[in-house]
Amino acid sequence: MRELAHHPVDTSKGISPSKARRVLDVTAAATGLLLLSVPLLIIYTLVRVSSRGPGVFRQKRVGQGGRPFVMYKFRTMREGVGGLTLTANRDPRLTGIGRLLRRYSLDELPQLVNVLRGHMTLVGPRPQTYDLAVHYAADCRWVFDYRPGLTGLSEVRFRDFDVLGPGEKVDLVNYIERVVPARVSVDAVYLRDPSMRATFGALWDTVKHILGFTVPPLRTDRTELEREDSARAEEPGSAA
């Protein structure tokens, strides 16, 4: 695999959500944890008894201003099995209950604690791991200024195949050089104007996505360019 550039993530104060969004974060997270307390306990128990390891997975992620925080998830993978941090629903490392949790995004529910504590917000760019963040290009690193989100536009209105050709794998190089820039450009649509209306719109899109309804992809100049490049590469006689 070709070597990628590697630069540490710089830290700063970052850009906090508005006061109105913070009130929404606290209200929604506290209400969600209260109403879902029994389902959360049931899921935790199922994860613990279905495979060896803790019920909750903890991992250091890039937070607002590039500063680290510990993100919580229900564990979906087998303990002690190595591999890339890029995972898919068909990853053999996933447990049976883990696949089900990921299918309906239930593994993300413990992040309501992160939202309540102010590490995350309801809508924003998804928090990245440091081993991937260090490879981000300079023109994509601005996204680390913002507080990461429980959900976001790139989670529900972007898919890897929007920029990758048929049969292409999401390896590390493709992810960093093609998927990341496209995801960042989609997140930028919300971050340019993170109003309450846009926030509720993203949350509603998330609900529809989880329930299995089709949420149309969000086209940006970058994603359209990537698709055009992919199409040209597949044309007969095109350069390799």
C-alpha positions as CSV (number, residue, x, y, z in Angstrom):
1,M,0.0,0.0,0.0
2,R,1.3,3.5,-0.9
3,E,2.6,5.5,2.0
4,L,0.4,8.4,3.1
5,A,1.6,11.7,4.6
6,H,1.5,11.8,8.3
7,H,1.1,15.0,10.4
8,P,0.0,15.4,14.0
9,V,-3.4,17.0,14.7
10,D,-3.0,20.6,16.0
11,T,-5.1,21.7,18.9
12,S,-7.1,24.9,19.5
13,K,-10.1,26.2,21.4
14,G,-12.2,25.2,18.4
15,I,-15.8,26.3,17.5
16,S,-18.5,25.5,20.0
17,P,-22.2,25.0,19.1
18,S,-24.6,28.0,19.7
19,K,-26.3,28.3,23.1
20,A,-29.6,27.2,21.5
21,R,-28.0,24.0,20.1
22,R,-26.3,23.4,23.5
23,V,-29.7,23.6,25.2
24,L,-31.1,21.2,22.7
25,D,-28.1,18.8,23.2
26,V,-28.6,18.7,27.0
27,T,-32.3,18.4,26.8
28,A,-32.3,15.7,24.2
29,A,-29.4,13.7,25.7
30,A,-30.9,13.8,29.3
31,T,-34.4,12.8,28.0
32,G,-33.0,10.1,25.8
33,L,-30.9,8.5,28.6
34,L,-33.9,8.6,30.9
35,L,-36.4,7.1,28.5
36,L,-34.0,4.6,27.1
37,S,-32.5,3.5,30.4
38,V,-34.1,0.0,30.3
39,P,-33.3,-0.7,26.6
40,L,-29.7,0.5,27.2
41,L,-29.4,-1.9,30.1
42,I,-30.8,-4.8,28.0
43,I,-28.4,-4.0,25.1
44,Y,-25.5,-3.8,27.5
45,T,-26.4,-7.2,29.0
46,L,-26.8,-8.8,25.5
47,V,-23.3,-7.5,24.5
48,R,-21.7,-8.9,27.6
49,V,-23.2,-12.3,27.5
50,S,-22.9,-12.8,23.7
51,S,-19.1,-12.6,23.6
52,R,-16.1,-12.0,25.8
53,G,-15.3,-8.4,26.6
54,P,-16.8,-5.2,28.1
55,G,-20.3,-4.1,27.2
56,V,-19.2,-0.6,26.4
57,F,-16.2,0.2,24.0
58,R,-14.1,3.3,24.8
59,Q,-11.9,4.9,22.3
60,K,-10.0,8.2,22.1
61,R,-11.3,10.4,19.3
62,V,-10.6,13.8,17.8
63,G,-12.8,16.4,19.6
64,Q,-13.5,20.1,19.2
65,G,-10.4,22.0,18.3
66,G,-8.5,18.7,17.7
67,R,-8.5,18.0,21.5
68,P,-8.9,14.3,22.5
69,F,-11.9,12.9,24.3
70,V,-13.1,9.4,25.1
71,M,-16.1,8.3,23.0
72,Y,-18.5,5.5,24.1
73,K,-20.1,2.9,22.0
74,F,-21.6,-0.5,22.7
75,R,-19.0,-3.0,21.7
76,T,-19.8,-4.6,18.4
77,M,-16.5,-6.4,17.7
78,R,-14.7,-9.4,19.2
79,E,-12.2,-8.6,21.9
80,G,-8.5,-8.9,21.0
81,V,-9.0,-9.1,17.2
82,G,-6.8,-6.6,15.3
83,G,-7.3,-4.9,12.0
84,L,-7.8,-1.5,10.4
85,T,-10.1,1.0,12.1
86,L,-12.1,1.1,8.9
87,T,-14.9,-1.4,9.4
88,A,-18.0,-2.5,7.5
89,N,-21.1,-4.4,8.3
90,R,-19.7,-7.5,6.7
91,D,-16.4,-7.3,8.7
92,P,-15.7,-10.8,10.1
93,R,-14.6,-9.2,13.4
94,L,-18.2,-8.1,14.1
95,T,-20.3,-10.2,16.6
96,G,-23.8,-11.3,15.8
97,I,-25.4,-8.8,18.1
98,G,-22.9,-6.2,16.8
99,R,-24.2,-6.5,13.3
100,L,-27.7,-5.9,14.5
101,L,-26.7,-2.9,16.6
102,R,-24.8,-1.3,13.7
103,R,-27.6,-1.9,11.3
104,Y,-29.9,0.3,13.4
105,S,-27.2,2.5,14.8
106,L,-28.0,1.3,18.3
107,D,-24.3,1.0,19.1
108,E,-24.0,4.8,19.1
109,L,-26.6,5.3,21.9
110,P,-24.0,5.5,24.7
111,Q,-22.7,8.7,23.0
112,L,-25.7,10.5,24.5
113,V,-23.4,10.6,27.6
114,N,-20.8,12.3,25.4
115,V,-23.4,14.8,24.2
116,L,-24.5,15.5,27.8
117,R,-21.0,16.1,28.9
118,G,-20.2,18.5,26.1
119,H,-17.7,16.3,24.2
120,M,-20.1,15.9,21.3
121,T,-23.2,17.7,19.9
122,L,-26.3,16.1,18.3
123,V,-25.4,17.2,14.7
124,G,-21.9,17.7,13.4
125,P,-19.0,15.8,11.7
126,R,-18.5,12.3,13.1
127,P,-15.5,12.1,15.5
128,Q,-12.5,10.6,13.8
129,T,-9.8,8.3,15.3
130,Y,-6.3,9.8,15.6
131,D,-4.7,7.1,13.5
132,L,-6.8,8.2,10.6
133,A,-6.9,12.0,11.4
134,V,-3.1,12.3,11.1
135,H,-3.4,11.4,7.4
136,Y,-6.0,14.1,6.6
137,A,-4.9,16.6,3.9
138,A,-4.4,20.2,5.0
139,D,-7.6,21.4,3.2
140,C,-9.7,19.0,5.2
141,R,-8.4,19.6,8.7
142,W,-10.6,22.6,9.4
143,V,-13.3,20.1,10.2
144,F,-11.5,19.3,13.5
145,D,-12.3,22.8,14.7
146,Y,-15.9,21.8,15.2
147,R,-17.5,19.8,18.0
148,P,-18.1,16.3,16.6
149,G,-21.7,15.1,16.3
150,L,-23.8,12.0,17.2
151,T,-25.0,12.2,13.6
152,G,-24.4,14.5,10.7
153,L,-25.1,15.1,7.0
154,S,-22.3,12.9,5.9
155,E,-23.7,10.0,8.0
156,V,-27.1,10.0,6.3
157,R,-26.7,11.8,3.0
158,F,-23.4,10.4,1.8
159,R,-22.2,6.9,1.0
160,D,-18.7,5.8,0.0
161,F,-20.0,4.6,-3.4
162,D,-20.9,8.2,-4.2
163,V,-17.2,8.7,-5.0
164,L,-15.9,5.2,-5.5
165,G,-16.4,3.1,-8.6
166,P,-18.2,-0.2,-8.7
167,G,-16.2,-2.9,-6.9
168,E,-13.7,-0.5,-5.4
169,K,-12.6,-1.2,-1.9
170,V,-12.5,1.3,0.9
171,D,-8.8,0.8,1.7
172,L,-6.8,3.4,3.7
173,V,-5.6,5.3,0.6
174,N,-9.0,5.5,-1.0
175,Y,-10.6,6.5,2.3
176,I,-8.1,9.4,3.0
177,E,-7.7,10.7,-0.6
178,R,-11.2,10.3,-1.9
179,V,-13.8,9.5,0.7
180,V,-12.6,12.0,3.4
181,P,-12.6,15.1,1.1
182,A,-16.1,14.2,-0.1
183,R,-17.4,13.6,3.4
184,V,-15.9,16.9,4.6
185,S,-17.5,18.8,1.7
186,V,-20.9,17.3,2.7
187,D,-20.5,18.2,6.4
188,A,-19.5,21.7,5.3
189,V,-23.0,22.3,3.9
190,Y,-24.3,22.1,7.5
191,L,-21.4,23.7,9.2
192,R,-21.6,26.8,7.1
193,D,-25.0,27.6,8.6
194,P,-25.7,25.3,11.6
195,S,-29.1,26.8,12.4
196,M,-31.7,25.2,14.5
197,R,-33.7,24.5,11.3
198,A,-30.8,22.7,9.7
199,T,-30.2,20.8,12.9
200,F,-33.7,19.5,13.1
201,G,-33.6,18.7,9.4
202,A,-30.5,16.6,9.9
203,L,-32.1,14.8,12.9
204,W,-35.2,14.1,10.9
205,D,-33.1,12.7,8.0
206,T,-31.3,10.5,10.6
207,V,-34.6,9.1,11.9
208,K,-35.7,8.3,8.3
209,H,-32.4,6.6,7.6
210,I,-32.5,4.4,10.7
211,L,-36.1,3.4,9.9
212,G,-35.0,2.3,6.4
213,F,-36.4,5.1,4.3
214,T,-34.3,6.4,1.4
215,V,-32.6,9.7,2.1
216,P,-31.3,11.2,-1.1
217,P,-27.5,11.9,-1.3
218,L,-26.4,15.5,-0.9
219,R,-24.4,16.5,-4.0
220,T,-21.6,19.0,-3.7
221,D,-19.0,20.2,-6.2
222,R,-16.4,17.8,-4.8
223,T,-18.6,14.7,-4.8
224,E,-19.8,15.5,-8.4
225,L,-16.2,15.9,-9.5
226,E,-15.2,12.6,-7.9
227,R,-18.0,10.8,-9.7
228,E,-17.0,12.4,-13.0
229,D,-13.4,11.3,-12.5
230,S,-14.5,7.8,-11.7
231,A,-16.8,7.7,-14.8
232,R,-14.0,8.9,-17.1
233,A,-11.6,6.3,-15.7
234,E,-14.0,3.5,-16.6
235,E,-14.4,4.7,-20.2
236,P,-12.7,2.6,-22.9
237,G,-9.3,3.9,-23.8
238,S,-9.0,6.1,-20.7
239,A,-5.6,6.4,-19.1
240,A,-4.9,4.1,-16.1
